[in-house]
Amino acid sequence: MSRPVFRFAPSPNGELHLGHAYSALLNQRMARAAGGRLLLRIEDIDTARCTPQFEEGIYRDLDWLGIAWETPVRRQSEHFDDYAGLLRTLIAQELVYPAFMSRGEARAHIAEAEAGGRSWPRDPDGVPVYPGLDRRLGERERKRRIADGQPFAWRLDTGLALAGLSGPLAWDELSGETGLARTVEADPEAWGDVILARREIATSYHLSVVADDAGQGVTHVVRGRDLYSATAIHRLLQELLGLPAPAYCHHRLILGPDGRKLSKSLGDTGLAALRAAGRTPQEIEEMVGL
């Protein structure tokens, strides 16, 4: 019987903070309790913001915390071809479409609809869902616009994708405290037609994360509560692409003094700054409630 596989997957676009420390420590604790493995993945598809310096900082901070991970470390920037292959599969299935509306055009369309008395739907993050007018474009018009160099993003036709499923979507949600699981019904339609790739980058967080979890054999995804609702999209992609579904555990967030989720721009909660101020790994565990 294979061992459970957990993973910690930070992005090297800033320094790790207390929230990252809690997630990494919880992953390690749960992996050890289950007799499992812990992987480290560097999620660096945003090549404009991610830097080698921040990546090196991740290794230093995790090592200081006493986190042990398997090598080699998977770096997303080395697997763009894998993500592009999955995107081509969805294109061939006609489950994605090129979306040409800019953010400004989408905002203007939504504002006009709301001014006319229409209540525009918001996704779980509170952002207006994409209008999806491009779904009605014919193949010839799509090809013409692409050939003309018009910017576009590949969006999932969520309604069409759901219509092709044989049954309802759900995932197993684990409790980090008890380990007990409950079934959560997935509602991908609440997100509208999400972006899966852009013309210049053939992937997105949604597409790359399900590809990586499957490719690395991840069985348990332990991550922040802020990604709870996004799991619905990940479950849909797993079904469409024939990928296995791990169990999920969405842990509490470590909040700042203002009650909001910590940001990498908050230097006073950065692990490097706390280390430089003389804090110990044991104190970090106490600060995050472990």
N, C-alpha and C positions, 0 to 999 in steps of 0.2 A: 504494500500500500504506500503510495507516494505521500510525502510530507506536505503539509499546508505551506503555501507561499504567500508572504506578505511583501509589501513594497512601500517605500517612502519616496515621493517623487517631487522634489522642489524645482523651481525655475531659477536659474542663475541671473536674475535681473535685479538683484538687490541683496542685502544682507539678511540672513535668517534672524527671526525674532522669537519671542517667547511662544507664540502660537505654533511656529514650526517645531520648536523644542518639544512642546507637548505632543504633537502629532508623531514625531520621530520616536520619542520615548514610549508612547502608547503602542505604536507598531511593534517596537522591540519587545515590550512586555507581553503583548498578546501572542507574538510569534513564539516566544520562549514558553509560554504557558501551553501552547498547542503543540510544542515539539516541532515547530516549523522553521522555515528559512526566512531571512529578511534580505530583500534586494534594495538597491539604491538606483533610482533612475533620474537622470538629469533631463528635465523637460525644457529644451532650448530651441523650440521651433521658431520662436521670435528672435531671429538672428540679429535684428537691429538693436534690441535691448539687452540680450543676454551676452555676458562677457566671460572670458577665461578667468579674470580676476575674481568675479563673484562665484564662479564654479569652485575655484580653489578655496574661497572662503567657506563654502558649504562643507568641503571635506574637513577643514580645520575645526569648524564649529561642531560637527557631528563627532569627530574623533575626541574632542575635548569633553563632550557630553558622555562619552563612553558607548556610543552607538557602534555596533559591529555589523558590517554588511559584506555580502559576497561580491567578488570581482569576477569578470570585468563589469564595470558600471555601464549601463545602457544609456547612450546619449541620443536623443531623438533626432538631432541634426544629422546623424549618420544613417538615418532610415527613411529619408524622404521618398525613395523609390518604393518602399513597402506601402506607404500611405497612398502614393499615387496609384498603385495597383488596385487598392481597395476602392479608390474613387472611380477608377475606370470600370470596375464591376458595377457600381451603382449607376454610372452613366449608361452602361449597356442595358441595365434593367429599366432605364428611363424613370428612375426614382429621384433623380436630381435634375435641376435645370439651371441655366445661366441667368442670374439675376442682375439686371443692369441699373436699377434705380440706385442713385447715390443716397447717402444719409440725408442730405438736404432735400432731395426730391421726395424721399419717403416721409420725412417730417412734414413737408408742405402738403402732401396728399392726406396725411392723417389729420393735420390741422384743419384742412378744408372739410373733411368728413365730420369732424367734431363740431365745427362751426355750423354745420347743417343739421346738428342735432343727433348725430350718430355717436353711440358710445363705443370707442375703439378698445379692443381687448389688449390687456397687458400680460406679459409673461410673468413667471414667478418672481423675477427680479424687479418687476415693476416697469419694464421697458415695453413700449408699444410693439406689438408683433409686426413683422414685415408684411406689407400689403399683398405681396404675391401676384401682382399684375402680370409679371413676366411668364407665369405659368401658361397664359393664353397665347403666347407668341408661337407662330408656326416655326417649323424646323428651318425653312429657308431664311426667315427673318433673323433667327438666332445666329445662323452661320454668317449672314451678312454683317451683323453687328460685331461679331467676334473678328471677322476678317478686316473690318474697318478699325480695329484696335480699341473698341469701346471697353472701358473697365467693367469687370463683372466679378461676381462671386458665385460659386456653386452652392446652391441651397437645396436642402432636402425637401422634397414634396411630402410633407409629413402625413397629410390626409391620404394620399395615394398609397404611401408605404403602409399605413395602418390598415387600409382596406384589403391589402393582400395577405394579412396575417390570418392564421387559422384559429387563433384564440386570443384571450386577453394577455396583457403584459404585466409582469410583476417581478419583484426581486425579494431576496431574503435579507432583512435588516437585522443585524446583530446588536446586542447591547454590549458595550465595552466593559460594563461592570459585571454583568451576570453571564454573558456569552450566549444568552437565550436569543432565539430568532423569532421574528414575526414576518408575515408576508405583507408587502406594501404594493398596492396597485399602482402601476406606472401610467402617467398621463402625458405622453409626449406632445399631444396636440396643444397643450397649454403654452408651449414654446413657439408655436407657429413653425414657419419654414426656416430652420436654423442654418447658419453658414457651416459648410463642411470643408470648404477650401476656397482659396482666392486664386485669381489668375496667376499671380506671382509666387504664391506659396501653395503647393498642392496638398494642403492639409489644414486642420484646425485642432483645437484642444479636443473636441468631441471625437473626431475621427482618429487622431493619434493615440489617445488614451485607451480606447477599446482595442486598437491594434496592438499596442504595447502590452496591455494586460494579458491578452490572448497569447501573444508571441512569447512572453516570459512565463507563461503558465501560472499566473497569479490566481490564487484561489480566494484570497481575502483582501478587499480594498478597504483600508481604514483611513479616512480622510475627514475634513472639516464639514460641519453641518451646512456651511454655505453651498456645498455641492449636492445636497440631498435631492433637490428637485431635478437637477441636471441628470441624475441617474436614470430618469425616464427616457431621455434621449439616448443614453448609452445602452440601455436595454433594447431599445428599438434597433439601433445599429447592430448590436450583437445578433439579433434575430435575422436581420436582413442579410448579414454577411456570414451567417453560420458559425459565429464565434461563441465559445463557452461563456456562461454568465457566472462571475464570482459572487460570493457573499459580500455584503457591504456593511460597514459600520461607520456611521457619520457622527463623529464625536463633537462635544461642545466646543465652542470657540473661546479663545482667551481674549478678553476685551481690554481695551485701554482705559485710562482714567476717565475719558469722556463717554464710556459705555459703548463705543463702537469697535468693530473688528480691527485688530492691529494691522498696520500697514508697514511695508518695508521702509517707508520714508520716516518712520518714527524712530529716531536714533536711540532714544532712552530705553527702548525695549529690545534693541539689537543685541544678539548674543556676543558679538565681538566687543561692543561697548561695555556690556555687563562683565565680561571676562577681564577687560582692561581695568574696570573699576574694582576688581578684587573679588567678585562673586565666584562661588565654587559650583561645580556641577550639582552637588547635593542641594545647594540653595536654589538652583534653577528648578529642580524637581519640586521643592517646597513651594516655590512661587507659582507653579502651574498646577499645584494640587495633587501631585503624585507622591 
